[in-house]
């Protein structure tokens, strides 16, 4: 499920990059979150009995963090290649993998993944835009918080009711950061592309990640996310003509190996959320 989510994310990013040229990074982030929030709210129709005040508050916090991830990462794509931005964003899940790992091996797979990320992003080449790198790393910090909150929400709220609350919140929060010029550029075609992007990213991957985090430890999930820079580089090569060099290929091999290693030993007992009342 976690791997399928990553594939969906990168396919959605291809659509997003095309929309950034038309409505900007802020407009693209807002459009996908607004569509995703509307879809989940209509399809799931979350019930009040699924929440306590505490779990509802966690869903609101998750929505705010989700909006921050989208706004920051979309802005980074204005300045960085897809593979590089994703590799830098992965530093957040990598930190989660190290902090929540156990025993001497807690550094093994995250360490291998970190090596792969360095090879993918190649910070030593001096070709990274500083502002773009700052935005991507900030998105990674928010992603780390997102992982922790999503696992809590998945454990304590039945089904996907939590996402059906957090995603509309994300859409509302992101609307406060959108330039008014964005709304003047919205056309029926842009709306249609936005709907397709929302399904690929974030509806499908966020639902899959919620389900995966009920079955995986945060350490295993965080390391497994190391596959995402590899998928990003592959999608960038196939669909965006962003060809990787030798270092990029070695980086892909490192993160794939780390992801496989993390997945083999990262299971946990699945939580069963109970309805309230």
NORTAVEN-V336195 format. One record per backbone hydrogen bond with DSSP energy under -1.0 kcal/mol. NH is the residue of the N-H (numbers start at 0). CO is the residue of the C=O. Records with the same first field share a line. If there is no record, write none. Layout:
# NORTAVEN-V336195
NH: CO + CO
This chain:
# NORTAVEN-V336195
4: 0
5: 1
6: 2
7: 3
8: 4
9: 5
10: 6
11: 7
12: 8
13: 9
14: 10
15: 11
16: 12
17: 13
18: 14
19: 15
21: 18
22: 18
23: 19
27: 23
28: 24
29: 25
30: 26
31: 27
32: 28
33: 29
34: 30
35: 31
36: 32
37: 33
38: 34
39: 35
40: 36
41: 37
42: 38
43: 39
44: 40
49: 46
50: 47
55: 51
56: 52
57: 53
58: 54
59: 55
60: 56
61: 57
62: 58
63: 59
64: 60
65: 61
66: 62
67: 63
68: 64
69: 65
70: 66
71: 67
72: 68
73: 69
74: 70
75: 71
76: 72
78: 75
79: 75
84: 80
85: 81
86: 82
87: 83
88: 84
89: 85
90: 87
91: 88
93: 89
94: 90
95: 91
96: 92
97: 93
98: 94
99: 95
105: 102
110: 106
111: 107
112: 108
113: 109
114: 110
115: 111
116: 112
117: 113
118: 114
119: 115
120: 116
121: 117
124: 121
125: 122
132: 128
133: 129
134: 130
135: 131
136: 132
137: 133
138: 134
139: 135
140: 136
141: 137
142: 138
143: 139
144: 140
145: 141
146: 142
147: 143
148: 144
149: 145
150: 146
151: 147
152: 148
153: 149
154: 150
155: 151
156: 152
160: 157
163: 159
165: 161
166: 162
168: 164
169: 165
170: 166
171: 167
172: 168
173: 169
174: 170
175: 172
176: 173
181: 178
184: 181
190: 186
191: 187
192: 188
193: 189
194: 190
195: 191
196: 192
197: 193
198: 194
199: 195
200: 196
202: 197
203: 198
205: 201
206: 202
207: 203
208: 204
209: 205
210: 206
211: 207
212: 208
214: 211
215: 211
216: 265
220: 216
221: 217
222: 218
223: 219
224: 220
225: 222
226: 223
227: 224
230: 226
231: 227
232: 228
233: 229
234: 230
235: 231
236: 232
237: 233
238: 234
239: 235
241: 235
248: 244
249: 245
250: 246
251: 247
252: 248
253: 249
254: 250
255: 251
256: 252
257: 253
258: 254
259: 255
260: 256
261: 257
262: 258
263: 259
267: 214
275: 48
